[in-house]
Amino acid sequence: MNTRDKTIEIAFADEATAVAARESDQDAKLPNAIGSKKNLFDLDRVRLEDFFEQVLGEKRYRAHQVMKWIHHRYVTDFGEMTDLGKTLRAKLELHAEVRAPIVILDQASTDGTHKWLLGMDPKNAIEAVFIPDKGRGTLCVSSQVGCALNCQFCSTGTQGFNRNLTTAEIIGQVWVAARHLGNVPHQRRKLTNVVMMGMGEPLMNFDNVVRAMSIMRDDLGYGLANKRVTLSTAGMVPMIDRLGEESDVSLAVSLHAANDELRSELVPLNKKYPIEELMAACQRYVQRKPRSSITFEYTMMKGVNDQPQHARQLARLMRQFDNAVQMKDAAKVNLIPFNPFPGTRFERSTEEDIRAFQKLLLDARILTMVRRTRGGDIDAACGQLKGQVMDRTRRQADFRKKLQAQGATDAAA
Ligand code: SF4
């Protein structure tokens, strides 16, 4: 069976059934059921060294051996870590575990994109997507179960919000994908880039995300260069500054409109942190890191933000940014054709309008790419991720009511 070319179903007809059917299995793996064992996926290099020294009474370098077993060889059973002595293995069994997310559903698109539905606890599941391309393979990773921000063009936003993911649950997505791909860090690797662009606003889960990104970039983890790990934010201004202080990753900003009135409608967070404040934070981020750039994501919605006047506004904003940081091409624009989902009021811009929009920006000397839609046949395209969220807000229920009113309940179920 060619896994690239066909959907792999793990004996379940649909995602909701899958989650329910696995609940009893997951119950056995909950933290309560395994007492106080530490999940080693939660620990970056320094914390793992501390754990070895302070909890196990071992030399710090032993942590390096275990990291290689986990992240390079995908081994989770301490009994198989053959270069560790018997006594150490017994101590690890007593105090630790390596617990990966449960793969509930594993789907391959006809274009090579791969999506995993991963169980995080008995009630919640998130999605991660791998997108292979010429010479690179990018994993889109989730940071929260659902999202509190409610961007109007995003399927995740309609699901409401449950909780932040732990470091283990974030790096666990990378581990599942890397193991599936047979990724060999530092050699001919298939997973070359990670984007924190899946479900959730990563800067609202700052500590866990930063710790997971440090494992992604660690040679004992996945060995990715700073510029190959990208965090995408809807514009959490104070946390952009903190990210600049604590991490060196690439930054992407979900912009989608170049004026406050429209952006506040599409991205409600804009009411709190308007464009001027957002651009000033982006400026500070770039100035901390010479030669870095920021990618501004712009989802193209028919008749909403895709007209020539919008392109001209965007070009002005991007030029101001380049001038402010005194660097050519500090601002890059990624145009994303809108990916529809059941119940949305938006439509994708026409190919013609997207090309005309891009030309206006290119003529203004703004580096502008159009992102190809990938994984649309398995709902894995940008803005389509939804997982399974036990919503703690009213949003999911409200959205379902709206769908019912439209007679589209089946499509949303
Ligand atoms: S676009 Fe990102 S920040 Fe906005 S609702 Fe979707 S997941 Fe949340």
Residues whose N, C-alpha, C, O or C-beta is under 5 A from the ligand:
A	BS01	SF4	C147 L149 N150 C151 C154 T156 G157 G198 M199 G200 E201 A234
